[in-house]
């Protein structure tokens, strides 16, 4: 996928970040945060391309993008998702879990779901950017 001039959600090791991609450099992306700070990230950390945008549009709409994700996240019940998938304990991609929960793979919903699952260490364990449901016994403990 071509990421240049896109807003993307990526995992920085502890949280989901929204950034604007300036250019692709080998297996890395040159990105800017909402304040214009430039840095590089590995492509493997990209969760989702949110939308095409100029940097100015991204910078001006950053707060509303964060709010939209936060609003969706408030309605996510990760325990319900766990109940849907725990009997088939495998390593799920974010898209697979979104399909189970939402029935689609809309980019803002993917970002919100990722944030919810990272925070829910009782029901899911994270492996990179994928998730595995814990067993019922592990959840009870």
Protein Blocks (a to p, Z undefined) as FASTA:
>chain_A
ZZehpacdddehjaccddddfbdchjaccdddfkopacdddfklpmbdfbgcdfklmmmm
mmmmmmmmmmmmmmpcfklmmmmmmmmccdddfklmmmmmnopacfklmmmmmmmmmmmm
mlpccehjaccdddfklmmZZ
